[in-house]
Amino acid sequence: MAEEKIRFETEVSRLLHIVANSLYSQKEIFLRELISNASDACDRLRYEALTQPDLTAEDPEFRVRISVDDKARMLEISDNGIGMNRDALISDLGTIARSGTSAYLEEHQDDEGADLSTIGQFGVGFYSVFMVASDVEVVSRRAGEDQAWRWASDGTGEFTISEAEREGRGTTIRLNLRKGEDEFIDPVRLRQIVKTYSDHIALPIVLVGDDGEETVNEASAIWTRQKKDVTDDQYKEFYRHVGGFDEPWMTLHWNVEGKLEYRNLMYVPSAKPFDLFDPSRKHGVRLYVKRVFITAEADGLVPPWLRFLRGVVDSEDLPLNVSRELLQDNPMITRMRKAIVKRILTELGKKADKKPEEYKTFWDNFGAVIKEGLYEDFENRDQILKVVRFHSTTSGDDLVSLTDYVGRMKKGQDAIYYISGEDLDQVRKSPQLEGFAAKGIEVLLLTDAVDDFWIPSIGVFEEKPLKSATRAGADLDKVTAEENADEKDADDAKFDEGKVDALIAMFKLTLQEEVKDVRISERLTDSAVCLVSDEGDMDLRIERMLKQHNQLDETFKRILEINPKHPLVTSLADSVGKDGAGKKVEDAAWLLLDEARIMEGEQVPDPSAFSRRLNAMMSSGLPG
């Protein structure tokens, strides 16, 4: 077959542009990425050989070999793993099969000095070779096939594919090094890089030199060692091997012994992956059985709301020939999952209590994901509630737990109040909170989309119902009556109930097609009006969110609450019944309704009418 030229996918070209323009100082990460890929290739073949032993019969000992050619300034990394055929070379080295990469790469493609340690996010660490190589050749032969294939590129716009010769299965990568990169043909330097970045790899990494071959890594699975025998740097490098691109925020290494035996090495990242909320995203926990890699997608092992986890679980009891399809319903997997979830939540709870500032960083990154478990995972709901944290109207920048909230509820307060919205600062300024603030009632501030879904499924915490501050019937008078009765009586005397009732009647008549009701507000102290949902109706934010996703056609009428003590309202109330006041009150009713809509972040349905009424109102107040 003749040599075939193929252009890189757009995302690959962007990524290569970042690589070419990077001033990243730790160029040696390319060797870490290539060794990691070689190790994964051996792991995949070891699993395939469980059911097809002929694949490894001629060469059963897995290894990675590194060799150099000083004169040609060439570095070669070779493995005897599963290998690639023509289609795999094109798909694995010519495209990026990860959702969300386009936006990320578009944002970073003009970066100078980009930190390429994050390249592992895309599963394409291979491309880091172009930091040190002018051109690269990959010769690979898939296990069980006779034909080898050659992939070659200089890292610009295209690559070539052609038939090749290779003795045995596996992959060989040859790098023609750029000028100034001689350190990567120095055996001493190569040995040091392997020890630093790849000592945890659980198969021999052999350095071929003038004096023969030398295994330069520990070559034992890091999770099988005692914690005291593993350094922090070794833990960090293994974290990168399992897909971490930052520094681990928390590292958990423990063994379980008894009726069921397995080893665990888990990491919680310190930064949020770019695709955390991609529907196709899977967790990063790999399943091994007796040190044999089984799968990186054991869905039953870790619940979706812990999908940010990275690491390894190695079972001594699962059968080696267990299929990926049967894992989800396997009772041993179910037991392991329960124990893993319990351990993770316990450790998170300790962090939340002992190091709240550190926990705040974690919660800002992954809190929205954890809260998915509140409506997905009934079994662990009580434990999850212990680690959930919130911003509130009285906590400043600190986070509060539901237990904290209940412990400082006001006398006479019988509900846990919350308000939800898209932006924290905007929610803090909501007029619905004014009455709560005046009475010192704390309100939880919820800004994650998931909040409007888990709250109805929880309903009650420690016998206290969770109630939206944007609903009617907030019962704030209970607190006022018990703690501020004298102040309440004084406040009630500040407006003429008869005149306000007459104004409300006119507002109802004017707005009867647009609102469900017009009422005096208990919650407003500074603003003139606000919109609230009636008891039993859909919450304001849920309705807005469903409409944005075209999942709701119906519009629910809201209740317009007015502040009877606001100067504008008292002025309007005084004008009721006077000559010429009818048109003025009608325009004011529409303007105040539109004002309430704007404060809720909604569009004014008729901007022209809003502008006309506003101009007329302003003109009437100007000296003539």
Phi, psi and omega in degrees: 000132181291158178296137184241130178263134182226136179278146176294149169300152183306316182296324178295317179300320179294317180296319178294328175297318177298316180299314184295330183259008183278141174254021185304128189284327184270068182296340183295353179298338180300323181289322174302315182294317181293320178294319179298317178297319179296319178298317179297322179297321177291320177299317181295321179290322179301321178291315180298326183288347176299323180255347178229072186299339179296337182298331183241007187301320184280341184211077189280345185266112181282149181192164172238133181243136176239127178220159183229155172235101185302312186295317181276354183053051183239136175248136183231130176239126186227145175224165175243045179274208189289335178074175181226144171263188184302311182297321181293320177300317180293314184286322184280327185250357181245350181221164174241107184269057178227124179295145176088356183287329184302310181296320180297313183289326176299321181291327187253000190292341179262007181293133170259134181072034181298145179278100185280004173296342179276001184298334180295344177303328186266357184069023184229042178301343177308322186292347177295347178299333184283000169288333186239345186248139175280328173206157187226140176236131177240121175245124187219146177224121183288140178302133180090356179243156183265333186270130173263160182225149180245129174243132181217145180197154172258010175080018178260248188263349186209171175221165179241150178233134177206164176290153183211177176244136174208133178276113179085169182286170172111193186225138174237128180245123180247127181248123169273109189286146175288164174296141180089000181249031184294342180300336185271009167242012177267114183304323180297316180293319179297319178299318181294320179296315180298315180297324182286314191255338191229018181297336183281346183302130190270032170213157186297134170253110189258124175262120181268120181228186181298331183266011179113207183251142182223128174280122191250006177236170181295325176060033173226144182299126186298328183286348178272350181275162174288147182303324182292343182263004181244128180275163177300320180295323178293320175300317182295319181290325175292326175302318178292328179296327180265018170106000177290142181239002181233204172264136179296134177283325178213137178241126181237123182229112182209157178246148175241128181233154181136221179297329179235125183243129176199157180247146183228135169225107187239147178231141168253123181293162175262347179234153183276124176299148184296335184252026185304325184255015174289128183302333183272358184291136176250163175290167182251033180260122182267141178257128173242153171234115182052045179072005176263123180296131180253305182196154172262005184227053176278087189301329182282352186279323182225131181291157182302330182281002170242029186291352177280350182294147171235155175145202187219140167237127183237112184266142174265350190249334178295147176290143181297332183265019179297135180273154179299326183291330183271352186297321188296329182259006182286127183297329178291322176297319179299316179295319178296318180301313180302315182292321180295314180299316180299316181294317180298314181294323177298314181292323177295320178299321178296317179298316182299321182281319187269330183225070186298329179293317176296321182293327179300320178298314177301314185293323177299326181279317193234004182300319181297327179287316179304319183293341174300328179295339182292332176248350178265331192235082183299323184299323184256010187303314182297321178291321179296319181302332180289335183256355180287139180229157185220152161280155178213171182289345182243000187265356183065230178272353181283162176255152180235152174264166176297326177296317176302314183300309182299324182294340181240024175295147181287154176296129182094347178278126184241012181219156172268115185265143178217161172221139182242151180189180184273334187226133185297314181296320179294320180295320179302330184268004183299134179297335179298343183270351188300314181294324178296318180294320181298330181258007177072024180270125180285139178233131177284139182253113186246125184232007177266140181303328183292340185300323183286355180255324182280330183300313178298331181283337177273303175076307188222141173228122182050046177067013177251120180290146173272125188228134180288135177288349180265009177260155175291161176073043180289346177058038179290339181294339178296315178291317181299315183296325185272329186250335187224045185298318181296317180294322179296316180299320180293319180295320182297336182278359186274357178219156181271109185299322181297314180294319180295320177300320179294319178297316180299321179299317178293320178299317180298318181295320182288320189255016189300334179274349187250333183234157179281326181194163171235126186223159169290138183263138171270341190267339186272135175236327183247321182278159182278323185213165169201160175258139177225158176272144176286156177303129180092345178275164179295139179296150183305315185289321179298316179300315181297318182292318180294324178293322180298329181260016177056036180252005181210126177260331184286145174246125180273133176288141181253169176264129175267115176261138180241148180268106187292346182261355180291138183305321180295318181292316179296324178295316177296320179297322179293333184276345182300129179095347179277159181299131176078004183279340186302309181296321180298316181292321178299312179298321180295322179299313180294319180296318180291325175296316178295324177298318178295322177296315181299318180295338177272002180080019181261161178280145172285123187295330181227084183300325180295314179295321178300314181295317180299313181296319181296317179297318180296319181295317180293320180296322182294339181266354181276147178295135183261000000 
